Amino acid sequence: MARLYDEEGLVLQATDGKALLDTGPVPGSVEDFTARLRSLLPAGWFPAPPQGLEEEKAPVLVAILTGFSTVFASIWTLMEKCRRQMRLATMSDAFLDMLAADYFGVDGLPRRASESDDDYRARIVASLVAPRNTRQAVRDALFAVTGVEPVIIEPLNAADCHAQASLASPSCGGGVGYGCAGFRYGSQSGGQFFLETALGQASDIQVIYQVIERTAASGITGWVRVEQ
């Protein structure tokens, strides 16, 4: 640790009047590896490293060691980048896309146009811990992929299919009956649902099918209509 000097050779001082000290090169930098390699050389073979404003007495040695250190610094940088790509919280660039493909399948949760790493990471995390097996879960999963609000119809759900009216009770079930426009008939046979959506941001229809298959409850049949 040495003192820092300005261009005129004066000691640099902090606002409290204390001398500023050089804490050394950044770990993993070319200067750091050069200093490490030089410290491994036998004492007395070459001049000692300069202190303060002293001039370098072994410039050829430093040039040779700097060449090796440049390679080591590049490897260090690559190792640091690889270390960050091992955790979802620190992944970036194409590594996020590869992780999404591993967890959700190819095009299962693609990056949106011009989507940043932070926004894409947030969608990946939300999808990893997203609920399953419910109507809301299917809706949320589809909306995340397509960006389009889907229409989900459950035959056993009176809010979706209403009830059939009659001449005796014309207001029953909202006053709808056979032949009414836009009316969907329910069924007492459960275990199925109908879904209408648009392709939206999804790359193809297979992506939508995969999302529904992963999210819907096991043993449930979904009838899907996708508008291009």
ZIJO-V501572 format. One record per residue. N is the residue number from 0. RES is the residue in one small letter. OMEGA is omega in whole degrees, 0 to 359 (* if undefined). Layout:
((N & RES & OMEGA) (N & RES & OMEGA))
//
This chain:
((0 & m & 184) (1 & a & 178) (2 & r & 177) (3 & l & 182) (4 & y & 175) (5 & d & 183) (6 & e & 180) (7 & e & 178) (8 & g & 179) (9 & l & 181) (10 & v & 177) (11 & l & 182) (12 & q & 175) (13 & a & 181) (14 & t & 179) (15 & d & 177) (16 & g & 181) (17 & k & 181) (18 & a & 176) (19 & l & 183) (20 & l & 176) (21 & d & 182) (22 & t & 178) (23 & g & 181) (24 & p & 178) (25 & v & 179) (26 & p & 180) (27 & g & 179) (28 & s & 178) (29 & v & 179) (30 & e & 180) (31 & d & 181) (32 & f & 177) (33 & t & 179) (34 & a & 179) (35 & r & 180) (36 & l & 181) (37 & r & 180) (38 & s & 180) (39 & l & 180) (40 & l & 180) (41 & p & 180) (42 & a & 178) (43 & g & 180) (44 & w & 182) (45 & f & 178) (46 & p & 179) (47 & a & 178) (48 & p & 181) (49 & p & 178) (50 & q & 179) (51 & g & 182) (52 & l & 179) (53 & e & 178) (54 & e & 178) (55 & e & 182) (56 & k & 179) (57 & a & 184) (58 & p & 179) (59 & v & 178) (60 & l & 181) (61 & v & 179) (62 & a & 179) (63 & i & 180) (64 & l & 179) (65 & t & 177) (66 & g & 177) (67 & f & 184) (68 & s & 178) (69 & t & 177) (70 & v & 180) (71 & f & 180) (72 & a & 178) (73 & s & 178) (74 & i & 179) (75 & w & 180) (76 & t & 179) (77 & l & 178) (78 & m & 179) (79 & e & 179) (80 & k & 179) (81 & c & 179) (82 & r & 179) (83 & r & 182) (84 & q & 180) (85 & m & 181) (86 & r & 182) (87 & l & 184) (88 & a & 183) (89 & t & 180) (90 & m & 179) (91 & s & 173) (92 & d & 187) (93 & a & 180) (94 & f & 175) (95 & l & 179) (96 & d & 179) (97 & m & 179) (98 & l & 179) (99 & a & 179) (100 & a & 179) (101 & d & 185) (102 & y & 188) (103 & f & 182) (104 & g & 179) (105 & v & 182) (106 & d & 178) (107 & g & 176) (108 & l & 185) (109 & p & 175) (110 & r & 179) (111 & r & 181) (112 & a & 178) (113 & s & 180) (114 & e & 181) (115 & s & 179) (116 & d & 182) (117 & d & 180) (118 & d & 180) (119 & y & 179) (120 & r & 179) (121 & a & 178) (122 & r & 179) (123 & i & 179) (124 & v & 180) (125 & a & 180) (126 & s & 180) (127 & l & 183) (128 & v & 182) (129 & a & 177) (130 & p & 180) (131 & r & 168) (132 & n & 181) (133 & t & 178) (134 & r & 180) (135 & q & 179) (136 & a & 178) (137 & v & 179) (138 & r & 183) (139 & d & 180) (140 & a & 179) (141 & l & 180) (142 & f & 179) (143 & a & 183) (144 & v & 186) (145 & t & 187) (146 & g & 183) (147 & v & 177) (148 & e & 181) (149 & p & 174) (150 & v & 182) (151 & i & 183) (152 & i & 177) (153 & e & 183) (154 & p & 180) (155 & l & 183) (156 & n & 182) (157 & a & 179) (158 & a & 178) (159 & d & 188) (160 & c & 180) (161 & h & 177) (162 & a & 184) (163 & q & 177) (164 & a & 178) (165 & s & 179) (166 & l & 180) (167 & a & 180) (168 & s & 186) (169 & p & 180) (170 & s & 181) (171 & c & 177) (172 & g & 180) (173 & g & 177) (174 & g & 179) (175 & v & 180) (176 & g & 181) (177 & y & 177) (178 & g & 179) (179 & c & 181) (180 & a & 178) (181 & g & 182) (182 & f & 179) (183 & r & 182) (184 & y & 179) (185 & g & 181) (186 & s & 176) (187 & q & 177) (188 & s & 182) (189 & g & 176) (190 & g & 179) (191 & q & 176) (192 & f & 177) (193 & f & 184) (194 & l & 177) (195 & e & 179) (196 & t & 175) (197 & a & 182) (198 & l & 176) (199 & g & 183) (200 & q & 179) (201 & a & 183) (202 & s & 178) (203 & d & 183) (204 & i & 182) (205 & q & 178) (206 & v & 179) (207 & i & 178) (208 & y & 181) (209 & q & 180) (210 & v & 180) (211 & i & 181) (212 & e & 181) (213 & r & 189) (214 & t & 183) (215 & a & 181) (216 & a & 180) (217 & s & 179) (218 & g & 179) (219 & i & 179) (220 & t & 178) (221 & g & 177) (222 & w & 192) (223 & v & 174) (224 & r & 183) (225 & v & 176) (226 & e & 181) (227 & q & *))
//
